[in-house]
Amino acid sequence: MNLEILVLGSGTSHGVPMIGCGCSVCGSSDPRDKRNRPSILVSSDGCNILIDTPPELRLSCLRFGVDHIESVVFTHHHADHIMGLDDIRRFNALKDGPMSCYGTALTLDEIKQTFRYAFGSHHYGGGLPILELEEISGPFCVESVPFEPLPVMHGPTPVTGFRIGGFAYMTDVKSIPDETLDRLMGLDTLILGVLRHRPHPTHLSVPEALELLQRIRPRQTFFTHVAHDMGHRETEAGLPPSVRLAYDGMRLELDV
């Protein structure tokens, strides 16, 4: 199966530049240091599958020419991963139908509470996203693309990563259960959430991530969910050759 991965956003929950910050990364002229909140688009045979709906979803779709989405898959319910969900109503119009949204029971319950106007009997004015929620509890397919859920922990919050053949996407990670580590072996490409160099209570740091990669040994790894602590050029200069930083607009062509 051929996949194209488009990184719509590679930043942490504040985005980069961060409001009110004058640090060197927030003021950088390198376009790779301009990071929207995290999301990727997985494409195969003309089918576009969105992973997460961050606040800049509309802007990212306009910037990178995303004009159709068949389904949405959610990693978890935190604001930086779901608050662009209302923009799905434009894709409802483009596909002339509802949007299937996949997530764990916890994630879908939180989405129904956050966007209760989309599921209730009262109309609040304007268009509504039309969503069909699909609970996941094991491997599933979206169109012809097979997804294997990968449970990880974001501090106390359960988060779902996903493996598609030799590709895996895991954002907002602090710890990984042994069972999930076993299912990460033999990867070609991993996109992994790594916040900064210093330790953080709910995210991997660079040293923690590099230690983890010594165990699972993917052919290539891209760090995402990156904070303003790490400038793109300077950070990559200190990483192993097989480890790079993701950036908004990055495209990967993979045969999985």
Contacts in CASP RR format, 6 or more apart in sequence:
PFRMAT RR
TARGET T0000
AUTHOR 0000-0000-0000
METHOD contacts of the structure
MODEL  1
MNLEILVLGSGTSHGVPMIGCGCSVCGSSDPRDKRNRPSILVSSDGCNIL
IDTPPELRLSCLRFGVDHIESVVFTHHHADHIMGLDDIRRFNALKDGPMS
CYGTALTLDEIKQTFRYAFGSHHYGGGLPILELEEISGPFCVESVPFEPL
PVMHGPTPVTGFRIGGFAYMTDVKSIPDETLDRLMGLDTLILGVLRHRPH
PTHLSVPEALELLQRIRPRQTFFTHVAHDMGHRETEAGLPPSVRLAYDGM
RLELDV
1 44 0 8 1.000
1 144 0 8 1.000
1 145 0 8 1.000
1 164 0 8 1.000
1 165 0 8 1.000
1 255 0 8 1.000
1 256 0 8 1.000
2 44 0 8 1.000
2 45 0 8 1.000
2 253 0 8 1.000
2 254 0 8 1.000
2 255 0 8 1.000
2 256 0 8 1.000
3 42 0 8 1.000
3 43 0 8 1.000
3 44 0 8 1.000
3 145 0 8 1.000
3 164 0 8 1.000
3 167 0 8 1.000
3 252 0 8 1.000
3 253 0 8 1.000
3 254 0 8 1.000
3 255 0 8 1.000
3 256 0 8 1.000
4 42 0 8 1.000
4 43 0 8 1.000
4 44 0 8 1.000
4 251 0 8 1.000
4 252 0 8 1.000
4 253 0 8 1.000
4 254 0 8 1.000
5 40 0 8 1.000
5 41 0 8 1.000
5 42 0 8 1.000
5 43 0 8 1.000
5 167 0 8 1.000
5 169 0 8 1.000
5 189 0 8 1.000
5 191 0 8 1.000
5 251 0 8 1.000
5 252 0 8 1.000
5 254 0 8 1.000
6 40 0 8 1.000
6 41 0 8 1.000
6 43 0 8 1.000
6 64 0 8 1.000
6 66 0 8 1.000
6 249 0 8 1.000
6 250 0 8 1.000
6 251 0 8 1.000
7 39 0 8 1.000
7 40 0 8 1.000
7 191 0 8 1.000
7 222 0 8 1.000
7 224 0 8 1.000
7 246 0 8 1.000
7 247 0 8 1.000
7 248 0 8 1.000
7 249 0 8 1.000
7 250 0 8 1.000
7 251 0 8 1.000
8 36 0 8 1.000
8 39 0 8 1.000
8 40 0 8 1.000
8 41 0 8 1.000
8 54 0 8 1.000
8 56 0 8 1.000
8 57 0 8 1.000
8 60 0 8 1.000
8 61 0 8 1.000
8 64 0 8 1.000
8 66 0 8 1.000
8 248 0 8 1.000
8 249 0 8 1.000
9 35 0 8 1.000
9 36 0 8 1.000
9 37 0 8 1.000
9 38 0 8 1.000
9 39 0 8 1.000
9 40 0 8 1.000
9 54 0 8 1.000
9 56 0 8 1.000
9 60 0 8 1.000
9 224 0 8 1.000
9 246 0 8 1.000
9 248 0 8 1.000
9 249 0 8 1.000
10 35 0 8 1.000
10 36 0 8 1.000
10 38 0 8 1.000
10 224 0 8 1.000
10 225 0 8 1.000
10 226 0 8 1.000
10 245 0 8 1.000
10 246 0 8 1.000
10 247 0 8 1.000
10 248 0 8 1.000
10 250 0 8 1.000
11 35 0 8 1.000
11 36 0 8 1.000
11 37 0 8 1.000
11 38 0 8 1.000
11 224 0 8 1.000
11 225 0 8 1.000
11 226 0 8 1.000
11 227 0 8 1.000
11 248 0 8 1.000
12 35 0 8 1.000
12 37 0 8 1.000
12 38 0 8 1.000
12 80 0 8 1.000
12 195 0 8 1.000
12 203 0 8 1.000
12 225 0 8 1.000
12 226 0 8 1.000
12 227 0 8 1.000
12 228 0 8 1.000
13 37 0 8 1.000
13 78 0 8 1.000
13 79 0 8 1.000
13 80 0 8 1.000
14 227 0 8 1.000
14 228 0 8 1.000
15 35 0 8 1.000
15 36 0 8 1.000
15 37 0 8 1.000
15 228 0 8 1.000
16 25 0 8 1.000
16 26 0 8 1.000
16 33 0 8 1.000
16 34 0 8 1.000
16 35 0 8 1.000
16 226 0 8 1.000
16 227 0 8 1.000
16 228 0 8 1.000
17 25 0 8 1.000
17 26 0 8 1.000
17 27 0 8 1.000
17 28 0 8 1.000
17 33 0 8 1.000
17 34 0 8 1.000
17 228 0 8 1.000
18 26 0 8 1.000
18 228 0 8 1.000
20 26 0 8 1.000
21 228 0 8 1.000
23 228 0 8 1.000
24 231 0 8 1.000
25 33 0 8 1.000
25 228 0 8 1.000
25 229 0 8 1.000
25 230 0 8 1.000
25 231 0 8 1.000
26 33 0 8 1.000
26 228 0 8 1.000
27 33 0 8 1.000
28 34 0 8 1.000
28 231 0 8 1.000
28 232 0 8 1.000
30 231 0 8 1.000
30 232 0 8 1.000
30 233 0 8 1.000
31 247 0 8 1.000
31 248 0 8 1.000
32 232 0 8 1.000
32 233 0 8 1.000
32 245 0 8 1.000
32 247 0 8 1.000
32 248 0 8 1.000
33 231 0 8 1.000
33 232 0 8 1.000
34 248 0 8 1.000
35 226 0 8 1.000
35 247 0 8 1.000
35 248 0 8 1.000
36 54 0 8 1.000
36 56 0 8 1.000
36 59 0 8 1.000
36 60 0 8 1.000
36 248 0 8 1.000
37 54 0 8 1.000
37 55 0 8 1.000
37 56 0 8 1.000
37 80 0 8 1.000
37 81 0 8 1.000
38 52 0 8 1.000
38 54 0 8 1.000
38 80 0 8 1.000
38 81 0 8 1.000
38 171 0 8 1.000
38 172 0 8 1.000
38 193 0 8 1.000
38 224 0 8 1.000
38 225 0 8 1.000
39 50 0 8 1.000
39 51 0 8 1.000
39 52 0 8 1.000
39 53 0 8 1.000
39 54 0 8 1.000
39 57 0 8 1.000
39 60 0 8 1.000
39 81 0 8 1.000
40 50 0 8 1.000
40 51 0 8 1.000
40 52 0 8 1.000
40 169 0 8 1.000
40 191 0 8 1.000
41 48 0 8 1.000
41 49 0 8 1.000
41 50 0 8 1.000
41 51 0 8 1.000
41 64 0 8 1.000
41 66 0 8 1.000
41 69 0 8 1.000
42 48 0 8 1.000
42 49 0 8 1.000
42 50 0 8 1.000
42 51 0 8 1.000
42 145 0 8 1.000
42 164 0 8 1.000
43 49 0 8 1.000
44 143 0 8 1.000
44 144 0 8 1.000
44 145 0 8 1.000
45 143 0 8 1.000
45 144 0 8 1.000
47 70 0 8 1.000
47 142 0 8 1.000
47 143 0 8 1.000
47 144 0 8 1.000
47 145 0 8 1.000
48 66 0 8 1.000
48 68 0 8 1.000
48 69 0 8 1.000
48 70 0 8 1.000
49 69 0 8 1.000
49 70 0 8 1.000
49 71 0 8 1.000
49 72 0 8 1.000
49 73 0 8 1.000
49 142 0 8 1.000
49 143 0 8 1.000
49 145 0 8 1.000
50 69 0 8 1.000
50 71 0 8 1.000
50 72 0 8 1.000
50 73 0 8 1.000
51 72 0 8 1.000
51 73 0 8 1.000
51 74 0 8 1.000
51 75 0 8 1.000
51 162 0 8 1.000
51 169 0 8 1.000
52 72 0 8 1.000
52 73 0 8 1.000
52 74 0 8 1.000
52 75 0 8 1.000
52 81 0 8 1.000
52 82 0 8 1.000
52 171 0 8 1.000
53 72 0 8 1.000
53 74 0 8 1.000
53 81 0 8 1.000
53 82 0 8 1.000
53 83 0 8 1.000
53 84 0 8 1.000
53 85 0 8 1.000
53 87 0 8 1.000
53 88 0 8 1.000
54 60 0 8 1.000
54 80 0 8 1.000
54 81 0 8 1.000
54 82 0 8 1.000
54 83 0 8 1.000
54 84 0 8 1.000
55 79 0 8 1.000
55 80 0 8 1.000
55 83 0 8 1.000
55 84 0 8 1.000
56 84 0 8 1.000
57 84 0 8 1.000
57 85 0 8 1.000
57 87 0 8 1.000
58 84 0 8 1.000
58 87 0 8 1.000
58 90 0 8 1.000
60 66 0 8 1.000
60 248 0 8 1.000
61 67 0 8 1.000
61 87 0 8 1.000
63 248 0 8 1.000
63 249 0 8 1.000
64 249 0 8 1.000
67 94 0 8 1.000
68 91 0 8 1.000
68 94 0 8 1.000
68 95 0 8 1.000
69 88 0 8 1.000
69 91 0 8 1.000
69 95 0 8 1.000
69 99 0 8 1.000
70 95 0 8 1.000
70 100 0 8 1.000
70 142 0 8 1.000
70 143 0 8 1.000
71 99 0 8 1.000
71 100 0 8 1.000
71 101 0 8 1.000
71 102 0 8 1.000
71 142 0 8 1.000
71 143 0 8 1.000
72 85 0 8 1.000
72 88 0 8 1.000
72 99 0 8 1.000
72 100 0 8 1.000
72 101 0 8 1.000
72 102 0 8 1.000
73 101 0 8 1.000
73 102 0 8 1.000
73 103 0 8 1.000
73 142 0 8 1.000
73 147 0 8 1.000
73 162 0 8 1.000
74 81 0 8 1.000
74 82 0 8 1.000
74 101 0 8 1.000
74 102 0 8 1.000
74 103 0 8 1.000
74 107 0 8 1.000
74 108 0 8 1.000
74 111 0 8 1.000
74 160 0 8 1.000
75 81 0 8 1.000
75 107 0 8 1.000
75 159 0 8 1.000
75 160 0 8 1.000
75 161 0 8 1.000
75 162 0 8 1.000
75 169 0 8 1.000
75 171 0 8 1.000
75 172 0 8 1.000
76 104 0 8 1.000
76 106 0 8 1.000
76 107 0 8 1.000
76 154 0 8 1.000
76 157 0 8 1.000
76 158 0 8 1.000
76 159 0 8 1.000
76 160 0 8 1.000
76 172 0 8 1.000
77 106 0 8 1.000
77 107 0 8 1.000
77 110 0 8 1.000
77 111 0 8 1.000
77 114 0 8 1.000
78 154 0 8 1.000
78 157 0 8 1.000
78 172 0 8 1.000
81 171 0 8 1.000
81 172 0 8 1.000
82 110 0 8 1.000
82 111 0 8 1.000
82 114 0 8 1.000
85 111 0 8 1.000
85 115 0 8 1.000
85 118 0 8 1.000
85 129 0 8 1.000
85 131 0 8 1.000
86 115 0 8 1.000
86 118 0 8 1.000
86 129 0 8 1.000
87 129 0 8 1.000
88 99 0 8 1.000
88 101 0 8 1.000
88 129 0 8 1.000
88 131 0 8 1.000
89 127 0 8 1.000
89 128 0 8 1.000
89 129 0 8 1.000
89 130 0 8 1.000
91 99 0 8 1.000
92 98 0 8 1.000
92 99 0 8 1.000
92 129 0 8 1.000
92 130 0 8 1.000
97 130 0 8 1.000
98 130 0 8 1.000
98 131 0 8 1.000
98 132 0 8 1.000
99 129 0 8 1.000
99 130 0 8 1.000
99 131 0 8 1.000
99 132 0 8 1.000
100 132 0 8 1.000
100 134 0 8 1.000
100 142 0 8 1.000
101 108 0 8 1.000
101 111 0 8 1.000
101 131 0 8 1.000
101 132 0 8 1.000
101 133 0 8 1.000
101 134 0 8 1.000
102 134 0 8 1.000
102 135 0 8 1.000
102 136 0 8 1.000
102 140 0 8 1.000
102 142 0 8 1.000
102 147 0 8 1.000
103 133 0 8 1.000
103 134 0 8 1.000
103 135 0 8 1.000
103 136 0 8 1.000
103 160 0 8 1.000
104 135 0 8 1.000
104 136 0 8 1.000
104 137 0 8 1.000
104 149 0 8 1.000
104 158 0 8 1.000
104 160 0 8 1.000
105 135 0 8 1.000
105 137 0 8 1.000
106 158 0 8 1.000
107 160 0 8 1.000
108 133 0 8 1.000
108 135 0 8 1.000
111 133 0 8 1.000
112 119 0 8 1.000
112 133 0 8 1.000
115 129 0 8 1.000
115 131 0 8 1.000
117 124 0 8 1.000
117 128 0 8 1.000
118 128 0 8 1.000
118 129 0 8 1.000
118 130 0 8 1.000
118 131 0 8 1.000
119 131 0 8 1.000
134 140 0 8 1.000
136 147 0 8 1.000
136 149 0 8 1.000
136 160 0 8 1.000
138 148 0 8 1.000
138 149 0 8 1.000
139 146 0 8 1.000
139 147 0 8 1.000
139 148 0 8 1.000
139 149 0 8 1.000
140 146 0 8 1.000
140 147 0 8 1.000
140 149 0 8 1.000
141 147 0 8 1.000
145 164 0 8 1.000
146 164 0 8 1.000
146 165 0 8 1.000
147 162 0 8 1.000
147 163 0 8 1.000
147 164 0 8 1.000
148 162 0 8 1.000
148 163 0 8 1.000
148 164 0 8 1.000
148 165 0 8 1.000
148 183 0 8 1.000
149 160 0 8 1.000
149 161 0 8 1.000
149 162 0 8 1.000
150 160 0 8 1.000
150 161 0 8 1.000
150 162 0 8 1.000
150 163 0 8 1.000
150 168 0 8 1.000
150 170 0 8 1.000
150 180 0 8 1.000
150 183 0 8 1.000
150 184 0 8 1.000
151 158 0 8 1.000
151 159 0 8 1.000
151 160 0 8 1.000
151 161 0 8 1.000
151 177 0 8 1.000
151 179 0 8 1.000
151 180 0 8 1.000
152 158 0 8 1.000
152 159 0 8 1.000
152 160 0 8 1.000
152 161 0 8 1.000
152 170 0 8 1.000
152 172 0 8 1.000
152 173 0 8 1.000
152 174 0 8 1.000
152 175 0 8 1.000
152 176 0 8 1.000
152 177 0 8 1.000
152 180 0 8 1.000
153 159 0 8 1.000
153 173 0 8 1.000
153 174 0 8 1.000
153 175 0 8 1.000
153 176 0 8 1.000
153 177 0 8 1.000
154 172 0 8 1.000
154 173 0 8 1.000
154 174 0 8 1.000
154 202 0 8 1.000
154 203 0 8 1.000
155 174 0 8 1.000
155 175 0 8 1.000
155 201 0 8 1.000
155 202 0 8 1.000
156 202 0 8 1.000
157 172 0 8 1.000
157 202 0 8 1.000
159 170 0 8 1.000
159 171 0 8 1.000
159 172 0 8 1.000
159 173 0 8 1.000
161 168 0 8 1.000
161 169 0 8 1.000
161 170 0 8 1.000
161 171 0 8 1.000
162 168 0 8 1.000
162 169 0 8 1.000
162 170 0 8 1.000
163 183 0 8 1.000
163 184 0 8 1.000
163 187 0 8 1.000
164 256 0 8 1.000
165 256 0 8 1.000
166 186 0 8 1.000
166 187 0 8 1.000
166 188 0 8 1.000
166 189 0 8 1.000
166 254 0 8 1.000
166 256 0 8 1.000
167 187 0 8 1.000
167 188 0 8 1.000
167 189 0 8 1.000
167 190 0 8 1.000
167 254 0 8 1.000
167 256 0 8 1.000
168 184 0 8 1.000
168 187 0 8 1.000
168 189 0 8 1.000
168 190 0 8 1.000
168 191 0 8 1.000
168 218 0 8 1.000
169 190 0 8 1.000
169 191 0 8 1.000
170 176 0 8 1.000
170 190 0 8 1.000
170 191 0 8 1.000
170 192 0 8 1.000
170 193 0 8 1.000
171 191 0 8 1.000
171 192 0 8 1.000
171 193 0 8 1.000
171 224 0 8 1.000
171 225 0 8 1.000
172 193 0 8 1.000
172 202 0 8 1.000
172 203 0 8 1.000
172 225 0 8 1.000
173 192 0 8 1.000
173 193 0 8 1.000
173 203 0 8 1.000
173 204 0 8 1.000
174 200 0 8 1.000
174 201 0 8 1.000
174 202 0 8 1.000
174 203 0 8 1.000
174 204 0 8 1.000
176 184 0 8 1.000
176 212 0 8 1.000
181 215 0 8 1.000
181 216 0 8 1.000
184 190 0 8 1.000
184 216 0 8 1.000
184 218 0 8 1.000
185 216 0 8 1.000
185 217 0 8 1.000
186 216 0 8 1.000
186 217 0 8 1.000
186 218 0 8 1.000
187 216 0 8 1.000
187 218 0 8 1.000
187 219 0 8 1.000
188 218 0 8 1.000
188 219 0 8 1.000
188 220 0 8 1.000
188 254 0 8 1.000
188 256 0 8 1.000
189 218 0 8 1.000
189 219 0 8 1.000
189 220 0 8 1.000
189 221 0 8 1.000
189 222 0 8 1.000
189 252 0 8 1.000
189 254 0 8 1.000
190 213 0 8 1.000
190 216 0 8 1.000
190 218 0 8 1.000
190 220 0 8 1.000
190 221 0 8 1.000
190 222 0 8 1.000
191 221 0 8 1.000
191 222 0 8 1.000
191 223 0 8 1.000
191 224 0 8 1.000
191 246 0 8 1.000
192 204 0 8 1.000
192 209 0 8 1.000
192 212 0 8 1.000
192 221 0 8 1.000
192 222 0 8 1.000
192 223 0 8 1.000
192 224 0 8 1.000
193 203 0 8 1.000
193 204 0 8 1.000
193 209 0 8 1.000
193 223 0 8 1.000
193 224 0 8 1.000
193 225 0 8 1.000
193 226 0 8 1.000
194 203 0 8 1.000
194 204 0 8 1.000
194 205 0 8 1.000
194 206 0 8 1.000
194 209 0 8 1.000
194 223 0 8 1.000
194 224 0 8 1.000
194 225 0 8 1.000
194 226 0 8 1.000
195 203 0 8 1.000
195 204 0 8 1.000
195 205 0 8 1.000
195 225 0 8 1.000
195 226 0 8 1.000
195 227 0 8 1.000
195 229 0 8 1.000
196 203 0 8 1.000
196 205 0 8 1.000
196 206 0 8 1.000
196 226 0 8 1.000
196 227 0 8 1.000
196 229 0 8 1.000
196 230 0 8 1.000
197 205 0 8 1.000
197 206 0 8 1.000
197 207 0 8 1.000
197 229 0 8 1.000
197 230 0 8 1.000
198 205 0 8 1.000
198 229 0 8 1.000
199 205 0 8 1.000
199 208 0 8 1.000
203 225 0 8 1.000
204 212 0 8 1.000
206 223 0 8 1.000
206 230 0 8 1.000
206 235 0 8 1.000
206 239 0 8 1.000
209 221 0 8 1.000
209 223 0 8 1.000
210 239 0 8 1.000
210 240 0 8 1.000
210 243 0 8 1.000
213 221 0 8 1.000
213 243 0 8 1.000
218 242 0 8 1.000
219 242 0 8 1.000
220 242 0 8 1.000
220 243 0 8 1.000
220 244 0 8 1.000
221 242 0 8 1.000
221 243 0 8 1.000
221 244 0 8 1.000
222 243 0 8 1.000
222 244 0 8 1.000
222 245 0 8 1.000
222 246 0 8 1.000
222 250 0 8 1.000
222 252 0 8 1.000
223 243 0 8 1.000
223 244 0 8 1.000
223 245 0 8 1.000
223 246 0 8 1.000
224 245 0 8 1.000
224 246 0 8 1.000
226 245 0 8 1.000
226 246 0 8 1.000
230 245 0 8 1.000
231 245 0 8 1.000
232 245 0 8 1.000
232 247 0 8 1.000
235 245 0 8 1.000
236 244 0 8 1.000
236 245 0 8 1.000
239 245 0 8 1.000
END
